[in-house]
Amino acid sequence: MGLPWLLPPKRAARWELVRALWDLVGWIPRMLWYLAWSHRSHERAMQADLAKPPIQPHQSAGRLDWSKPPRFFLSCAEVSGEVHGANLARALRHLAHEAGLSEPELVGFGGPDLAAAGVQIVADPVQGATLHAGSILKALPFYRGLIRQAAECFQGSPDQPPVDLFVPVDSPALHVPMARVARRYDVPTWHFIAPQFWGWAPWRAGRYRRNVAHAFTILPFEPYWYERHRIPVTHVGHPLLDALAELPAPPAPNDPVRSDWVLLPGSRRGEITDNLEWMLRAMAPLLERHPELVVHIAQSRADHQALIESIIDQVTWARGTRRPEVSIGSLHDVLARCRSALAVSGTVLTDLLVHRIPAVVIYRDPGGWKGKMVNRLLTPGMFASTNLVAGYELLPEFCFGDDGPLQQVGADLVRMQEDLAWRNELLAGLEEVARRLGGPGACERAARALLEAYSASQTRPHRAAHKAAPRAAPQG
């Protein structure tokens, strides 16, 4: 039974591309309205959310039951998302096997990791994004093709039945338009890792609410924000803790073996160019007072090593100071030897949290507008995830353009090394943040919620009959 607003896949993809471009134009009046009128009210509401008791991950034990195996479409657009998507796919299969039921049929977008987890890969957005990086116009045909392929899976064909649920992982810029297409074909979207619309530009919640049936939150204050915006969510906890669960327990934070420092300038070439030279200059006062310190610049990719070495060569070092070491490979092998960090904001803060490493956190936008506008843009008043979970500025954080607070950051780094009472306060705060996050198991909790939703849908005869055949669509 086709819906009255249904479009064939090719036209649906074309239409979503037009909608996306129109949304870019619409940002201008929305941003002006937000800055002039609604920012303060959003800020007050967000600060009230942060002050509420942290929500613990939802533990469900509902019944799983189906006669026809579920068919889910998983989509991962980035390497980090694919790690979580693969863990989710494995959890879906494990729970079905544990219940003595036929395994879900999983298709979707992703790379080798997702394929190894048992997902039939339709296309790889990660590889395509790399090939078309730096050119939006060149990338448009690629993304239009992705949306068309997704629409074909949502619609189904005589050879392949339509999917029962669309389960995108993170990456709202791609996945919210896809969710709108899924809705055209009567496929509900359950978004794994709800977007951080609470951070800024909260007006995006309206479009999200119209197109996403359910979302999974990962930070303990997010359910309050989504409830206020009338978006159904289940809080499952942080999936990165699942990926890190198999790591050996690190030495205690004050163990003498953990005497080094680590610089984390980002993993992309542009981030390293923007941040590393500034970070090295910020470290200078600390290294002048403690020339014996070993400082690591951690990177997982060897192809950035030459760039990093060239930036180190540009900095003038005090006599006797040890040259920073470029550490390529396992981040967690490096972190197990470190006591403190200077880091850019991002998911790496969760890695630091697992190792209980205090950090000074920066978000630098050289010559850009974000550093100048941060106080008017940020709804929570903070941006580091560790501080948001804590509910206050536990770790020093700075958002700026150009040189910004170079001397203040340098002073904080010295204090983090020398002020043991402050360091112990930071460590106690990190313990509380870790408790609030709720530990590993996010992927299994999300998988159970998905399978319970599918099981419930099987008890509705009209829904099951509706799913039995491909959806009709006009030709064209």
C-alpha positions in Angstrom: 0.0 0.0 0.0 1.8 3.1 -1.2 1.5 6.4 0.7 -0.1 9.4 -1.1 3.2 11.4 -0.9 5.4 8.5 -2.1 8.0 9.2 -4.8 10.1 6.7 -6.7 13.7 6.4 -5.4 15.4 8.5 -8.0 12.9 11.4 -7.6 13.0 11.1 -3.8 16.8 11.5 -3.8 16.6 14.5 -6.1 13.9 16.1 -3.9 15.9 15.6 -0.7 18.9 17.2 -2.4 16.8 20.3 -3.2 15.4 20.3 0.4 19.0 20.1 1.8 20.1 23.1 -0.2 16.9 25.1 0.7 17.6 24.3 4.4 21.0 25.9 4.0 19.3 29.1 2.9 16.9 28.9 5.8 19.7 28.9 8.3 20.2 32.6 8.0 16.8 33.8 9.3 16.7 31.1 11.9 20.2 32.0 13.2 19.3 35.7 13.4 16.1 34.9 15.3 18.0 32.6 17.7 20.7 35.2 18.4 18.3 38.1 18.8 15.4 36.5 20.7 15.5 32.9 21.8 19.1 32.1 22.9 18.7 33.1 26.5 15.6 31.1 27.0 17.2 28.0 25.5 20.3 28.6 27.7 18.2 28.8 30.9 16.4 25.6 30.0 19.6 23.8 29.1 21.3 24.8 32.4 18.2 23.5 34.3 18.6 20.2 32.5 22.3 20.0 33.5 21.4 20.6 37.1 18.9 17.7 37.3 19.9 14.2 38.5 21.7 12.2 35.8 19.6 9.6 34.0 21.0 6.1 34.2 20.9 3.8 31.1 17.6 2.0 30.6 17.7 -1.7 31.4 15.0 -3.6 29.6 14.0 -7.2 29.8 11.0 -7.3 27.5 10.0 -10.4 25.5 11.4 -11.0 22.1 9.2 -12.9 19.7 8.8 -13.1 15.9 7.9 -15.6 13.2 9.5 -13.6 10.4 13.1 -12.3 11.1 13.4 -8.6 11.3 15.1 -6.8 8.4 17.0 -3.7 9.5 18.9 -1.1 7.5 22.0 0.1 9.4 23.9 3.2 8.1 27.3 4.4 9.2 28.8 7.5 7.5 32.1 7.8 9.5 34.8 5.5 10.8 33.9 6.2 14.5 30.2 5.5 13.7 31.1 2.2 12.0 32.7 0.9 15.2 29.5 1.5 17.1 27.4 0.2 14.2 29.4 -3.1 14.1 28.9 -3.5 17.8 25.2 -2.9 17.5 24.9 -5.5 14.6 26.7 -8.1 16.7 24.4 -7.3 19.7 21.3 -7.7 17.5 22.5 -11.1 16.3 23.5 -12.2 19.8 20.2 -11.3 21.4 18.2 -13.1 18.7 20.4 -16.2 19.1 20.1 -16.1 22.9 16.3 -15.9 22.5 16.3 -18.9 20.2 14.9 -16.8 17.3 16.0 -16.4 13.7 18.7 -13.8 13.3 17.9 -10.4 11.9 18.6 -9.7 8.3 20.9 -6.7 8.3 21.7 -4.5 5.2 23.1 -1.1 5.0 25.8 1.5 4.4 29.3 1.0 5.9 32.7 -0.5 5.4 34.7 -3.7 6.2 34.0 -3.6 9.9 30.2 -3.5 9.4 30.5 -6.3 6.8 32.5 -8.4 9.3 29.6 -8.0 11.8 27.2 -9.7 9.4 25.7 -6.7 7.5 25.1 -6.9 3.7 26.8 -3.7 2.5 25.0 -1.7 -0.1 27.4 1.2 -0.3 30.3 2.7 1.7 29.7 6.4 2.6 33.1 6.5 4.5 35.1 5.7 1.5 33.0 8.0 -0.7 33.3 10.9 1.7 37.1 10.5 1.6 37.3 10.5 -2.2 35.1 13.7 -2.4 36.5 15.5 0.6 37.0 19.2 0.1 34.5 19.6 -2.7 30.9 19.9 -1.9 29.8 20.2 -5.5 31.7 17.1 -6.5 30.2 15.2 -3.6 26.6 16.0 -4.4 26.1 13.2 -7.0 27.6 10.7 -4.6 25.3 11.6 -1.8 22.3 11.8 -4.1 23.2 8.2 -5.1 23.3 7.1 -1.5 19.9 8.5 -0.8 18.5 6.8 -3.9 20.0 3.4 -2.9 18.6 3.8 0.6 15.2 4.6 -0.9 15.3 1.5 -3.0 15.9 -0.6 0.2 13.1 1.2 2.0 10.7 0.6 -0.9 11.7 -3.1 -1.5 11.5 -5.0 -4.8 10.3 -8.4 -6.0 13.7 -9.9 -5.0 14.2 -8.0 -1.7 11.5 -7.2 0.8 11.4 -3.7 2.3 13.2 -3.1 5.5 11.3 -2.9 8.8 13.4 -0.2 10.5 16.0 2.3 9.5 18.8 2.5 12.1 21.3 5.2 11.3 24.4 5.7 13.5 25.3 9.3 14.4 26.0 11.7 11.4 22.7 13.6 11.4 23.7 15.8 8.4 23.3 12.7 6.2 20.9 10.6 8.2 18.1 13.1 8.9 17.4 13.6 5.2 17.5 9.8 4.8 15.0 9.5 7.7 12.7 11.8 5.8 13.0 9.5 2.8 12.4 6.4 5.0 9.2 8.1 6.3 8.0 8.5 2.8 8.1 4.7 2.5 6.5 4.1 5.9 9.8 2.9 7.4 10.3 4.1 11.0 13.7 5.6 11.9 15.4 4.7 15.2 18.5 6.8 15.4 21.4 5.3 17.3 23.3 8.3 19.0 20.9 11.2 19.1 22.4 14.4 17.7 23.7 17.1 20.0 21.2 19.7 18.9 21.1 20.9 22.5 24.6 22.4 21.9 23.6 25.1 19.5 21.0 25.7 16.7 18.3 23.9 18.7 15.6 24.8 16.1 16.8 21.7 14.3 14.8 19.6 16.7 11.5 20.3 14.8 12.6 18.7 11.6 14.2 15.8 13.6 10.9 15.2 15.5 8.9 15.0 12.2 11.2 12.4 10.7 12.7 10.3 13.5 10.4 8.0 15.4 12.8 7.2 18.2 16.4 8.1 19.3 19.0 6.7 21.6 20.7 9.2 23.9 24.2 8.6 25.2 24.8 11.4 27.8 22.8 11.4 31.0 21.2 14.9 30.7 20.0 14.4 27.1 16.7 12.7 27.8 15.5 15.9 29.6 16.3 18.0 26.6 14.6 15.6 24.1 11.5 15.2 26.4 11.1 19.0 26.3 11.2 18.9 22.5 8.7 16.0 22.4 11.1 13.5 20.8 10.8 9.9 22.1 14.2 8.6 23.3 15.7 5.7 25.2 18.8 6.4 27.2 21.4 3.6 26.6 24.7 5.2 27.7 27.9 5.9 25.7 28.8 3.3 23.0 32.4 4.3 23.1 32.6 2.5 26.5 31.6 -0.7 24.7 34.5 -0.3 22.3 36.9 0.3 25.2 35.6 -2.4 27.5 38.2 -4.9 26.5 41.1 -2.6 27.3 43.4 -3.7 30.1 42.8 -1.7 33.3 45.2 1.3 33.3 47.5 2.0 36.2 46.1 4.1 39.0 46.0 7.8 38.1 48.8 8.7 40.6 50.9 5.7 39.9 54.6 6.9 39.3 54.6 5.0 35.9 52.2 7.6 34.7 54.5 10.6 34.5 54.2 11.7 30.8 52.0 14.2 29.1 50.0 13.9 25.9 49.0 16.4 23.3 45.8 15.5 21.3 45.5 18.0 18.4 42.9 16.1 16.4 43.0 13.3 13.9 42.4 15.2 10.7 45.0 17.1 8.8 43.2 20.4 9.0 42.8 20.0 12.8 46.5 19.3 13.3 47.4 22.4 11.2 45.1 24.6 13.2 45.9 23.3 16.6 49.3 21.7 17.1 51.7 24.7 16.7 49.5 26.7 19.2 49.4 23.8 21.6 53.2 23.4 21.6 53.6 27.1 22.4 51.1 26.8 25.2 53.2 23.9 26.6 56.4 26.1 26.7 56.0 27.4 30.3 55.5 23.9 31.6 58.5 22.5 29.7 60.7 25.4 30.9 59.9 24.5 34.5 60.0 20.7 33.9 62.4 20.1 31.0 62.6 16.4 31.9 58.9 15.8 31.0 58.1 13.4 28.2 55.4 14.8 25.9 53.7 12.6 23.4 51.8 13.8 20.3 49.4 10.8 19.8 48.2 9.9 16.4 46.7 6.7 14.9 47.7 7.4 11.3 51.3 7.3 10.2 50.6 9.6 7.2 50.3 12.6 9.5 53.8 12.1 11.0 55.7 14.2 8.5 53.3 17.1 9.0 53.6 16.9 12.8 57.4 16.7 12.7 57.5 19.8 10.5 55.3 21.7 13.0 57.6 20.7 15.9 60.6 22.0 13.9 58.9 25.4 13.7 58.8 25.9 17.5 61.7 27.3 19.4 62.5 25.2 22.4 64.2 26.2 25.6 67.7 24.8 26.2 67.5 21.3 27.8 63.9 20.7 26.9 63.1 17.3 25.5 61.6 17.3 22.0 58.0 16.0 22.0 57.7 12.5 20.7 55.3 11.6 17.9 53.6 8.4 19.0 51.9 6.6 16.1 49.6 3.6 16.8 47.5 2.6 19.8 46.2 5.7 21.6 45.6 3.7 24.7 49.1 2.4 25.0 50.2 6.0 25.2 47.5 7.1 27.6 48.4 4.4 30.0 51.7 6.2 30.6 50.3 9.7 30.9 49.1 11.8 33.9 47.7 14.9 32.1 46.7 16.2 28.7 46.2 19.2 26.5 43.4 18.1 24.1 41.0 19.5 21.5 37.3 18.9 22.2 35.8 15.7 20.8 35.2 12.0 21.5 38.9 11.7 22.7 37.7 13.2 26.0 35.9 9.9 26.7 39.2 8.1 26.0 40.9 10.4 28.5 38.1 9.8 31.0 38.5 6.0 30.8 42.1 6.5 31.8 41.2 9.2 34.4 43.5 11.8 32.8 42.8 15.4 33.6 43.0 17.7 30.6 42.9 21.3 29.5 40.4 21.4 26.6 40.5 23.8 23.7 38.4 24.5 20.6 40.4 26.8 18.3 39.0 28.4 15.2 42.0 30.5 13.8 40.7 33.7 12.2 37.1 32.3 12.3 33.8 33.5 13.8 33.2 30.6 16.2 35.6 31.8 18.8 34.2 35.3 18.7 30.6 34.1 18.8 30.8 31.2 21.3 29.0 32.9 24.1 26.1 33.7 21.8 26.0 30.3 20.1 26.4 27.7 22.8 23.2 26.8 24.6 24.8 25.0 27.6 27.5 27.6 28.2 30.1 24.8 28.0 31.3 22.5 25.2 33.6 19.8 26.6 31.5 16.6 27.1 33.2 15.8 30.4 32.1 19.2 31.8 28.6 18.8 30.5 28.2 15.4 32.2 29.7 16.8 35.4 27.3 19.8 35.2 30.0 22.4 35.8 33.4 23.3 34.4 35.4 20.5 35.9 38.2 20.7 33.2 39.4 24.1 32.1 38.0 24.7 28.6 38.7 27.5 26.1 37.0 28.3 22.7 38.8 31.1 20.8 40.2 32.3 17.5 43.8 33.2 16.7 46.1 33.2 19.8 43.4 33.5 22.3 44.2 32.7 26.0 47.7 31.4 25.3 49.1 32.6 28.7 46.1 31.3 30.7 46.3 27.9 29.1 50.0 27.7 29.8 49.4 28.7 33.5 46.7 26.0 33.8 49.1 23.3 32.4 51.7 24.3 35.0 49.1 24.2 37.7 47.9 20.8 36.6 51.5 19.4 37.0 52.3 21.1 40.3 49.1 21.7 42.3 48.5 18.2 43.7 45.4 19.3 45.7 43.8 20.6 42.5 44.8 17.5 40.6 43.1 15.3 43.2 39.9 17.4 42.9 40.0 16.8 39.2 40.5 13.1 39.6 37.5 12.9 42.0 35.4 14.8 39.5 36.4 12.4 36.7 35.3 9.4 38.9 31.9 11.0 39.3 31.6 11.7 35.6 32.5 8.0 34.9 29.8 6.9 37.3 27.2 9.2 35.6 27.9 7.7 32.2 26.9 4.3 33.5 29.5 1.9 32.1 29.5 -0.3 28.9 26.5 -2.0 27.4 25.0 0.8 25.3 25.0 -1.3 22.1 23.3 -4.2 23.7 20.7 -2.0 25.4 19.9 -0.3 22.0 19.8 -3.6 20.2 17.3 -5.0 22.7 15.1 -1.9 22.4 15.1 -2.3 18.6 14.2 -6.0 18.7 11.4 -5.3 21.3 10.0 -2.6 19.0 10.0 -5.1 16.1 8.4 -7.8 18.3 5.6 -5.4 19.3 5.0 -4.5 15.7 4.4 -8.2 14.9 1.4 -8.2 17.2 -0.4 -5.7 15.0 -1.9 -7.7 12.0 -2.4 -4.7 9.8 1.2 -3.7 10.3 2.5 -7.2 9.4 0.3 -7.3 6.3 1.5 -3.9 5.3 5.1 -5.1 5.5 4.5 -8.3 3.6 4.9 -6.7 0.1 7.0 -4.0 -1.5 5.5 -0.6 -1.4 4.0 0.6 -4.6 5.5 3.8 -6.1 4.7 5.8 -9.2 6.9 5.2 -12.1 9.4 7.8 -13.1 
